[in-house]
Amino acid sequence: MNEIILMSDPRVAAVPVHECGEPLADLRKGPLLVDTRKQNDSDAYFHLREGVLERLLRAQALLPAGLGLLVVEGYRPPGLQRRYFEEYATGLRAEQPAWTDERIRSAASRYVSPPEIAPHSAGAAVDLTLVDADGRELDLGTPMNASPEESAGACYTGAAGISAQARTRREILGHVLTAVGLVNYPTEWWHWSFGDRYWALVTGAAGACYGPIRPGAHA
């Protein structure tokens, strides 16, 4: 699928959710490296649906020798997702006062999903990157979570203008994650998901198996 479908697209919201009830799993209890840059008063981000975690473990096993995955964020409570979206939309509105609410929503969704369909709030999405054998984070063309504005669009997975080395690393990351069934959000090279509405739309699945989870459900 060459078209970039944004999270704000009505086709995403129209995908039905058939919640399977699968619990969240604690990433810290396995072999994956987990970064602490998103840590706050809650340990929510340490968690992902069991099926997503299992796929990440399989993906890591497919990596070339000397490379590993570094998970930066998994589950994100709906309230935090809403705050992120509203803060980013407010910033865009200040920079582009002539834009309609619809255009602001669409532009914001390049970087933060609308809260009502957010894959992170379903425990279905993971933000991650590559590390070397010593656990050092590798350069994949932009810092993780760089916005389209601050990266001049280089955060898009297929962006031109990044180094050949960064391009190769993005391709390696994409190859192993795609091989285990995850899909990328093409405006963010680091964002991958499985089982959510966006995944279902992109893959042609009949519906999502993971819906939003209330805070505390991972405990």
Salt bridges, closest charged atoms under 4 A:
GLU3 OE2 - ARG11 NH2 2.96
ASP9 OD2 - ARG11 NH2 2.87
GLU19 OE2 - ARG49 NH1 2.83
ASP26 OD2 - ARG28 NH2 2.88
ASP26 OD2 - HIS47 NE2 3.91
ASP35 OD2 - ARG37 NE 2.76
ASP43 OD2 - ARG28 NH2 2.99
ASP43 OD1 - HIS218 NE2 3.31
GLU54 OE1 - ARG58 NH1 3.25
GLU73 OE1 - LYS38 NZ 3.88
GLU73 OE1 - ARG76 NH2 2.84
GLU87 OE2 - ARG83 NE 3.44
ASP101 OD1 - ARG93 NH2 3.98
GLU116 OE2 - ARG105 NH2 2.69
ASP127 OD2 - ARG76 NH2 3.88
ASP127 OD1 - HIS120 NE2 3.19
ASP127 OD1 - HIS191 ND1 3.38
ASP132 OD2 - ARG136 NE 2.97
ASP134 OD2 - ARG136 NH2 3.27
GLU137 OE1 - ARG37 NH2 2.54
GLU149 OE2 - ARG110 NH2 2.43
GLU188 OE1 - HIS191 ND1 3.64
